Amino acid sequence: MTPEAAAAFTFTDFHGLAALKREAGHETPEAKRAVAQQFESLFLGLVLKEMRAAGTIAGGLFDGDGVRFYQDLYDRQLALALARGPGIGLADAIYCELGGEPGAAAGAGTDRTASLDAAARAGSLRRMLAGVPGRDGLRARLGAAGPADPSHDALAASPEAFVATLRPHAERAAEALGVDADVLIAQAALETGWGRHVIRAPDGRSTFNLFGIKASGGWQGPRASVPTLEFVGGLPERRRESFRVYGSIAESFDDYVALVRGSARYREAVEAETPEAYVRALAAGGYSTDPAYADKVLAILERGLPGAPLKRERGPADTRLTAGHPPDDRLRGGST
């Protein structure tokens, strides 16, 4: 591998990636191994991203945009460095799938023990893929083991992406409830912090629980137990609760509609004629233990959803509120 292509393992060097792309066209063993290592770095990057997300406290000292930006740069470079070293064996398996042999493309300074270790790791991964043919088998195995779901990533990309992703589902659910779709999106934004804090299932995948619905009321499906903040007598209290796990965004909206329409305590919400009346009736029915729940949802509507035009004129007192500001979701109580 040329020094120019080797620069591809420096995150900020885009010329290195271009050089590696040129070399990969010749299908040399060195280029194949470098490409395999780049794929392993992508996987490691996803793992590091999920680890960061799991350990981040919303509103904490290290939850600023600047801190997250530099942490992301560091994690990407770390993933490249780990993949270029011994790695986890994924690059070896990919290299074998491309027709290479473990250690065949290693540098001149690589000792025999390291090559044998690489061969052992690749052999283990290849046995995992036994019975699943070729590159399709590798892709299927990686897809099954990957911690990130494309829909989950789309939700958390930005407030604008969150609104755009939920819009068609919200419109369908809003029609069934007789309420404005923006109300449902605003409620989901409060419950999930614009998609950044969607509850994770035990296997690390997204629960798609967009409305903080707990696994109660005879729920027979999968569930995820996580720490949450409940209000008891008006005071916040940390508890561990079980929440429902869904297979998709559509399932989450469908269950929300079934919950609201099927519960007598939300009857006034279903019969409400304005967005404010709907939200306040929902809160009065006990949807959340947070006494300020309705005000928080309505504040998001007042500001305007990111990427969507405001549906009414704001008064002078509202000029400090602008579209696109995430809500303060740190004092959130899940629904029952």
N, C-alpha and C positions, 0 to 999 in steps of 0.2 A: 504494500500500500504506500502510495507516495506521501511525502510530508504534507502536501496540500489536502489530500483526502483525510489524513490523520487529524487535521484541524477540525473535522466534523464532530470530534468529541469535545470540542470547546463550544459551549452553548451559544455564545455570542458571535461565533465565526461562521457566517453564512456562506463564505467562499468555500469552506471545507465541505459543506453539504453538496455544493455544485460539483466540486471535484470528485467526490465519492459517487455521485450520480453518473458522471462520465465513466469512471472506472467500472461501475457495476454493469455497464453496457457490454463490457468485454468478458464478463462472467469469470473472472479470475478467482482462485481460492481466497486470496486476500480480500477482494472486494465482497465476495459472498459472506465471509465471516464478519466484515465490518457492517454490512447491511443487517445481518442477524443480530449483531450487538446493538445496533440502533433500534431494532424492534424490541429487544429486551429492555432497553432504556425507556421506551414508551410505556411498557408494562410496569416497570419499577416506578416511573413517574406517577402512574395512576395509583399505585399502592401508597406512595408518599403523600399524594394529594388527599386520599381518604384518611390517612393517619392524621394529617393536619386538621382536617375537618372534624374528626372525632375528638380531638383534643383542644379545640378552640372554644373559648367561652365568649358568647355574644356580649359585646360591650366591655370586655375585659381590657387589660392594659395592652395586650398584644393583638387587639382586634381591629387596628386601624388599617386603612387602605394602603398606606405606605409600607407598613410592616408586612402585610400580606403580599405586596408586590415583590419585595426583596426576598421573602421566604420562598415565593414561587420560583424566582431566578435561582436561588440556592438549591432548591429541590431538583430542578431540571438538570443543573450541572452535576449534582450528586448522583442522579440516576444514570447519567452518561458515564461518570467515573466508575460506578459500581458495575455497569454492564461491560465496560472495557477491561475490567479486572477479571477475577475468577467468576463473578456473576452468580446467578442462581441455577445455571444450567439450561435456561430457556434458549439462549443464543446457540448453544451447542445442538439442541434439538432442531431448531430452525435450520441451522447450517447443514445438519444431516438430511433434512427434508429437501434441501436444495441440491443434494448430491455430494456433499463433502463428507470428510471424516474428521472426528474430533481431534484437534491439535495439529491437523495437517497444514493449516495456514498460520500457525503461531510464529512469532518472531524467532530469530536465531538464538536469543537468550533464554528461551523457554526450556526448562528442564523436563526430563522424562516423567518425573512424579506429577508435575502439574498437568501434563498431557494425559496421563492415566486417570487423574482425578476428573478431568474434563470428560474423558470417555465414559467414566462410570456415571457421571451425572446425566450425560446425554442418553446412555443406555437406559437409565431409570425412567427418563421422560418418554423415551420411545416405547418402552413397555406399557406406559400409561396409555399411549396412543394405539396400542396394538388392536387390530381389528377394525380400525377406522382408517380408510385408505388415504394416503398422500396428503397434499396440502389442505384439502377439504377437512380431513380429520384433525389436523393441527388447528385450523381455524375454528372448528366446532369445539375442540377442547378449550382453547383460549376464551372463546365466547362464553362457555359455561362457567369458567373460573374467574372471569373478570369481575372486579368489584364495582365497576361503574355501569350504569344503565344509560343508554343514549337519551332517553326521555328525561331522566333525572338531571343529566348534564344540561339539557336544554332549559329545564326549569331554573337552574341555579346560575345560568350564564349572566343574566342581568335582569333588573326589574322589567325592562321592555320585553325581553325574551319570555319572561314568566307570563306577562299579560298576553302576549301573542300566542303562546302555547296553550294557555287555558281558555282563550276566547271562544273557540268553537264548542268546547265542552260546556262552558258556562252558559252560552246562549241556549243550548239544548236543555240544560237543567233549569234555567230561568223560565223557559216557556212552560215547563211542567209545574213550576211553583208560582207562576204569575208575578215574577219580580224582575227587576233590572239585572242583567247579567253582570254589570259592574259591581253590584253588591256582593255577589258570590266570589268574584275575583278579589275584591278587597278583603273579604273574610279569609280567603285562602292565603292572601299575602300576610295578614296578621298572624295566622296560625303557623306559617312556615318561614317567616322572614324573607318573603319574596323568593321562596324555593330553596334558600340556603340551609334551612334547618328541617328539611323533611325527615321524619323519623326513619331510621334504618332498621331493617329486619335482622334477625340473628346472624344470617349469612352475609351481611354487609350490603345487601341490595336495598333499593328504595322500597318503602312500604306504600308509596303514593298516597299516604294518608294526608290529604290536603286540608282537612277540616278538624283535625284533632279529635277524631271520634274514637272513644275508648272501646275496648273489647268486652262490652257488657250488653245487657239486654238480650241474652240468648245467642250471642255471636258464636258461630261454630267454625269459623274460618281461622286461618293462621293469625298469630298475634306477636307483637313485639313489646317487651317490657323495658321501659326507659324512665330515667328520673324526669320529673316534671314539677311545675310550680302550681300549687292549688291555693285557693284563698279560703281560709276557715275563720269565720267571724270577721271577715274583712281584712285579715292579716295573711300575708303570704307564708306558705309552708311547703318545704321540699318533701315530695313523696315519690314513690316508684309505682307507676301505673302501667297497665297493659293496653295497648292500642291495636286497632284493627290493621291488618296487612292486606293490601289490594294488589292485583296483578297489573293494573294500568291506571292511567288518569281517568279514563272513562268509568271504570269500576268505582273509583272514589266518588265521582260526581253522582253516579247512580245510587250508591248507598246513602249519600247525603240527602238526596231527594226522597228516598224511601224513609229515612229517619224523620225528616221534617214533616212529610205528608202523613206518615203513619202514627205519629205521636199526638195524643190529645193535648198535651201541654204546649204544642206549637201551633195550635189551631188558629190563634189570633195572628200569628205570623203569616200563615198561608192566606188569610183573609185580608191582610194589610193592603192598603192602596198606595202607599208611598214607600220608597226605600228606607227612610228613617223609621217609619212605623214597623216595617218588617224586622229591621235589626233590633229595635228596642223590644218588640214582642218576643223575638228569639231569646234575647238576654233575660227577659222577665220569666220565660219558660224554663230557665235553668240551663241553657246551652253551655255556659261557662261559669266557673266560680269567681272569675275576675269581676269585681263590681264596676269596673270601668270598661268592660268589654265592648258594649255598644258604642260608647264614645270613641274608642280606638278605631273601630271599623268605620264609623262615620267620618273620622278625621282623615282617613285615607281617601274616602270618596270626596271629601271637601278639597283636598289637595289636587285631586285628579290623578287617574291612573297613568303611569309612564307610557308614552307613545300614543295615548288616546286624548282627544280634545275634551276640555271641560264641557259638561252638559248644561251648566248654568253660570251666570255671571257671579263673581265673588265680590263681596263688599269690601270696603276699606280695611276692616279689621282682619281680613283674610289675606292681605297682600304679602304677608311674610311667608305664606304657605305656597310652595311651588311644586309642580308635578315632578315625580321621580324620587322624592325623599322616602326612603324606607321607613316603616313604622318602628316604634320601639317595642319589639316583641319579647323583651326579657321578662316581662311580668305577664306571662300568658298562662291561662288555665285551660286545660283540655276539656272537651265536651264529654257528656256522658252518653 
